Every structure is written in structure tokens, then in C-alpha cells.
């Protein structure tokens, strides 16, 4: 019988394990390998960074959840992948053989591409992990005693811009509640060619709506921003024009900063010959299979997707929850088909759907398909999005606790957005 190994236990890896267990006969073994022993609901990290959530609310211990479903779990980083031998080597030297490998690791956070960036050896923060969000919150407590300028945004080659906008508005809302907003100038610095580009070439009225929101919340912005280095209390940014020529050089002072980094593939995956593109993202066919190895599949942020368009400062394409969900479903069904001696037929739906919290309101966008021209190109704002994001967090955490494999986006979010779209 087959052994299916899933690398990564995040929003892609955990549902993949649950769906695989439900779909395959019990004789097939499933093992999840993850660098940490806990699952984290990454979309909630902006709330953690301002103290609206704590670690306990957005993380779960993985082992007992998987063991209840008859799924093995190894809480160790993968050091190398020998794709020819179908073997993983873990950081302690132990090995793990597989018949099928599902790569759902998420990205490597490439802070080192900008000198002085990052929460460990640099001067900027991140909300990409719960640990990073907690570190921001710790510094935020000191910042509140003596507030000053804040810089928020995304570095070159970032590929998920929604959390930067979310965090800017969430921080704004928290400072207003504390009656401190008037002491904190906020500058939004982004590699996008314009506000609301989102790595998608814009969605509906995202440009005008997000520009309006930034203005109404008294935030300045710099687009086409190539952050070149960060020093303690100062960010250096080269702003390009639409033709890629230098337009202006900026030195932006700050007392606190949150900048999303460039994404790359994790080292063990990027090092496999004929598996990835130059930035370490897995090259796949229409069935989520590696183009070089037919028993390796991949889903989520670690998948190679070309940018929607060429931009003056390089930007990546986002992989939203609905897209990841359909990738996982395609993988599970195609592995099941292969085990049954049948051809792969299930394809992911590469659509972009996002619920972005803005503190006390929110914005939702739908791009069907993600690459224009689109059948649906829709962007709406309202308090209902704020509440929908909270409800989604609670539902997804419950889904992880219970091992439910039903498709959240397809069953609930798409229907809800369809209703809102019809009545708005």
C-alpha cells in the first residue's frame, strides 16, 4: 500500500491530510511533516500584532488532531529531498520514504534580500508568522509609551499584499481606540505600481476605493517603491516611474515598521533538481503535479504562478484561500485516481477571493479567474466583511480541531459573496 507524505501543516497541508484520509482506504499510510508542532491560522496574525488575539486563540497542537484521524505526524524540519529515491532526510538525520509527496510548505520569508529588514536581524517587523506578530506586539507596547512615525507595506517580490493593507487599517483602528492616532504619522510603502493592485492588476474598483480609504484614514503612500535598505529608524526607498526609471529617492523615518518580505521557496524544496523555478517555487502541471516528478504534488504559496503582469518593481501573484482549497482537492483526487490506475482529471480553480479586515470594517474582492480578462471582477467594502472574517476564523479553527474536510470557500464564502454581490 502507498505512503503519502505531506510537507507542511498550514492552511494547505492540514486540509490535505484530512481530505486524503477521508478519500483513501485506511490501508494507505499518511504522514504529515512540519517544522513546528503547532498549526497557526496565519490570517489572524495582524490581530495578534495589536493584541486583539493571543497565540492560544490562533494556534493548535497538531499531533493529537492528526492522531485522532489515523494520520502520523513528525514535528521536524526537512533538510533534503531525494526525489529520485523518494526519500526525505530530516534535520536530525532520520529518513522518511514516500510513494507520493505533497509539498505544502508555504514560503521562505526572504528578509535578507533587503539589508536591515526583518524581525530577527533587522529593524522591520512582519505578520507572516504568529511569532513575528507577537514580537511586533511586544515592541508596540513600548511604542505606545512614546509614539512616532510608522511605516507599513510590502518589499519588492512580495506576493501577498492584502495583509499589509489589513494591518495598516487595523493599527489605525487600534490607535484611534487608544486616542493616540494623532501622534502617529503612517506611511504605506508598497512595491505595487498603484494602490489596490494587490498583485492582481487591480480588482474592480480596488484602486479608487483603497486610495479613498487611505486618504480618509490620513495615511500617505509611496507606490512603485523599491526598498533598498533599512537602518534603525530609517527606511531607504527608491521610487520608480511607470517606465522603471528612478523617479525619487526617499529616506523615511520611523519608530515602528511592518513590511511584508519577498517570498521564495524553502531551501529543501528549492534545492531539488528540475523541481522549481529560479526562486524555488514548485513548477506544476494542470493537475498540481510536478513537471519533473510525477509522484510529487504541490499546493499553496510554494507553487510557481507567474505574475499577472510585468511591473516596474517586481511583484508576485497571491495565492488566496479559495485557490489553495481547490489545489488541495485536486491533489487528493488525483492521487486517489493514480492509486486506482486511472488518469488524473481534477484541476484546481485558480480564482482569487479575499476577505480583508480593516479594524471595524473590511473589504472583499473576487477575481474569477485570477488572470484577466475575468468573468467576475468585484471589490466591495462594508462592516459585514469584518464580521465575515471573524466568522471565517472561528469556522476554520473548528474545522481544524474536528478534522472536517468540507470545502469552506466553496460551501460558504462563495455563496455569501454571491448573495452580497446580488444585493449590493
N, C-alpha and C positions, 0 to 999 in steps of 0.2 A: 504494500500500500504506500501511498505517496506521503512525503513530509513537506508541508508548505511552511516556509519561514517568512515572517513579516518583519521587516526592519522599520522600526518607528512605531510609537504608541500614542500618536496625537489624533487630530480630528480625522485623518485618513486611516491611520493604522489600526486604531481600536475598532471602528465600524467594520473595517475589512476583516478583522479577526472574527467578530460576531457574525457577519454575513457568511463568511466562509464556513464557520462551524454549523450554521443553520442549513446551509445548502449541501454540504458534503456528507457522505456517510461517516459514521463515527470511527471507522477503521482508518481513515486518513488522519494523520497527526498534523496539528497546527501549533507552531511556536512563535511567540512574539518576542523580539529582541529590542531593547530600548536602553539608551544611555542612562536614564534615571528610572527610579522605581515608582514614579508617580505620573499620572495623566494631568495635563493642565489645559484648561479651557482658555486658549490664547485670546479670543475676542474680548474677554473681560479684563485683560491686563491694564488698559487705560483707567478703569475704575480702581484697580488695586493701587495704581500710582498716586492717586489723590486720596486714598483711604476710604473709598466707598465700598470696597470689598477687601477681604483679607485672604491669605493663602488658603486657609481651610475651606473657604467658600468656593474656590475655583480649581482645586486640585483633588485628586482621588488616588489612593494607593491602588496600583494596577494588579498586583498578584492575586488578591482574593477575588477580584472581579472576574479575571480570566479563568482562575481555577474552578470557579463555580460552573463554568461553561465547558470544562474539559479541555482548556487551552493552556499549553505550557508557557511559562514566562521566564525570560532571562534578563536581569537588570544589569547589563554590562555594555559598554561601547563596543562597536565592531571596529577592529583595527584594519583588517584587509578582507577583500572578497576575491576568491579564486574562482572566477566564473567558469573556467574550463573544467575544474574539478568539482564544481557545485559545492563549494565549502566556504564558510565564514571562519575567520580567526578573530577571537575576541581579545580585548586588551590584556587579559591575564594569560594569554597563550592557549586557552581552550579552543577547541574547534567545534563547528556545528555544520553537519552536512544537510543539504536540502535537495528536493526534487524540483520545487518551484520556489522562486524568491520574489517577494513583493517588496519593493522599495518605496517606503512612505515616510522618509526621514525628516521631511521639511528641509529648510535651507541651512547652510552655514552662514552665520552673520559676519560679513566680511568688513569689520570695522577698520582693519589695517589698511584698507585702500585709501583712507584719508588720514594722514598723520594727526595724532591727537584726538581722534574720535573714539568713542566707546566708553562704557561704564567701568571697565576694568583697568585699562592702562591709559585712558584718555580723559576728556573733560566734558563729554556729552553722555546723555542717558539714552535709554531705549525702553520700549514697552513690548519687545518681542518675546520675552520670557517673563514668568512670574517673578523670578529672582531679580531681573533687571527692574521690573516695576516696583518691587519692594525697595530696591536701592534708591530709586527716584523718590519714593515716599519718605525715606529716611532723610535725604537731603532737603526735601520740600519742607519738613518740619523746621529745619534751621533757617531756610529761606524765608519762611513766614515771619520770623522774628525781625528780619531786615530785608524786605522785598526789594526787587530791582528788575531790570530788563530780562525777558525770557525769549529764547529762540526755539521754534518748533518747526519740524519739516522733514524732508527726505533727501538723502545723499544721492549722487549720481549712481545709476544702475540699481536703485531701489525698485521694487516691483509690486509694492502694495502700499498705496498712498492713502487709502481710507483711514487707517489708524492714526495717521498724522493729523488729518482734519478732525477726526473724533477727539483726539487728545487736546488739540488747541481749544476746541469749544468746551470740553469737559473741564479743563483747567480754568478757563474763563468763568464758567458757571460756579466752580468751587471758590474762586477768588471773590466773586461777587457776593456769595453767601457769607464770606468772612469779612465783607466790607473793605477789601484790600485791592480790588481791581484797579483803582485809580493810581496805585503806586507801582503798577507792573505793566510797562510797555511790552507788547507781544509782537514779534516779527515772525511771519511764516515764510520759510525759505525752502523752495522746492525745485527739484530738477525737472518738473513738468514744464512744457512750453507755455502753458497758461493754467490759471486756476481752474480746477474742475476737469482737467484732462484725465486724471486718475489712471494713467497707463492704458487707457481705452480709446483715446481720441475724443474724449468727452462722451457723455451720455445724456441725451435730451438737452435740457436747459441747465446742465450741471455748471457750466462756466458762469453764466449770469447769476444763477441762484447762489453759488458758493462765494462769488465775488461780493454779492449783496450781503451775505451773512458775515463775511469778514469785515466789511465796512461797518455794518450795524453793531458789530462787537468790537469796533475800534482796533482792528488788527491791521498792520501794514504787511505787505508781502513782496517777495522777490521771486520771479519765475525764471526759467532757463538758468537756474543757479547751479554752478559747478563749485561745490565746496572743496577747497584745495587743502586747507589745514585748519586745525583748531588749537588755540592756546588757552591757557587758563583765563577765562573771562573774555575771550575774543575769538570770533569766527571769521575766517577769510574766505570770501566768495567771489568768484569770477562770474559775472552775469553776461551771457551771450545774447546776440540778437537772433532773429529768425533764420539767418543765414549761417549761423555758427561762428560769427566773428565776435571778438570781445567788445562788449557794449559798455561795461562799467565794472570797476573793482570795488568791492565792499569790505570794510572791516567792521563787523557788527559786535558791539559789546553785549555781554550777557552775564547774569548771575546764576542762571539755571537754563539748561538746554536739553531737549529731547529730539534727536534726529534719527530717523529710521536709516539703517545702513544698506549698503549694497548686499545683494544675495548671491551666493554661489552654491554649488553642490558640496555636500560634506566630503571630507577627504577620502574616506574609504571608498565611496562611490565614484568620485571623480578620478581616482587612480586606475579604475578598471579599463583596460584597452577596449576600444570600439564600443563603449557603452554610452559615453556622454559627449556633449558639445564642449567647446573650449572653456566654458565657465562651470563645467561639472554637472550640468543638468542632464537627466536621462533622456536619450533620444528614443521615442516610441513610435509604433505604427498606430493605425486607426483602432486597434483592439487593446491598446495600452501595453503592448509587448515591446520589449527592447528590440531594436532593429538588428542588434548584433547577437543576441542570445534569446532564443525562443522560449526559454523557461524562466525568464526574468521579466517581471511586470513592474510598472511604477505608477504612482498616483500622487497628486498634490503639488506642493510648491517645488518639489525636486524634479518635476517633469519639465522638459525643454519645450517652451512655447515661444515662437518668435514675437517680437514687439508688434503692436498694431500698426505702427508707422515709425519711420526714422525721425528722431527728434534731435535738436541741437545738442542737448545734454542727454546722454543715453538713459533710457528708462526701460524697465521691464514690464511684462504683462502680468496682471494679477491673476491668481487662481483662487476664486471665491468658493464659499462653502458648497453651493449647489453643484458647481463644476467638479469639486473633489468628490462629492457624494456619488455623482454619476460615473466618475472614473472608477471608484471602488466597486460599484455594482457591476460595471463592465468586466473588471478583473475577476471577480468571484465567479461570474457566469462563464467566462472564457476558460478559466482553469477547470471548472466543472465539465465543460464541453470537451476539453482536451483529455481529461481523465476518462471520459466516456468514449473516446475515439472519434469525436465529432469536431468539425471545424469551428473556429471562433466566429461568432456572428454579432456579439453585443458591442455596441460602441457608446462611448461617453457623449453626453450633451455638453458641448463647450459653450455654455451660456454664463453670463456674469450677473449675479444677483447679490445685492449687499444691503444690509441694514446697518446704518451708521448712527450711533448715538451722539447727541450734541449737548449733553448735560441735562436739559429739561425739555428738549425737543429732539428731532432727529431727521435724517434724510435717507431715502431708499432709492436705489436705482436698479433698473432691469435692462440688460443689453442682450437681446436674443437675435442672432448669435453674438458672441463676444466680438468677432471680427466684422467690421462694417463692410458693405451695407447691411442693415438689420431689419428684421421683421418687427421687432419691438425696441424702442429707443426712448426710455421713460425714466424720469427723475422727479421725485416728489418729496416734500418736506411736511412735517407735522408732528405733534406730540404723540400720535399713535405709533410712530416709529420708535420713539424712546421706550414706550411700554412693550412694543413688539420685541425689541432687543432684550429686555429683561425677561420676557416670557420665553424667548428662544434659549437664553442662558439656562433657565431653570429646567426647561424641557430637555435640552441636550445633556445636562448633568444627570438628570434622571435616566435618560436613555443609556448613558454610560454605566450607571450604577446597576441597572436592571439587565443590561446586555441585550436591549431591544435593538433589532436590526432594521426596523422600518425606515424608509427614506424620509427624513424630516422635511427637506426642502420641497420635494415633490408633493408630499401629502398635505403639508400645512402652509409653508411660506408662499409657494406659488399660488395656491388658492386664495390666501389672504391678500396678496398683492394684486391678484386679478380682480377681486372684489373692490379693493380701494381704487384701482385704475378705472373701473367702470363707473364708480360714483363720484370721482374727483374731476 
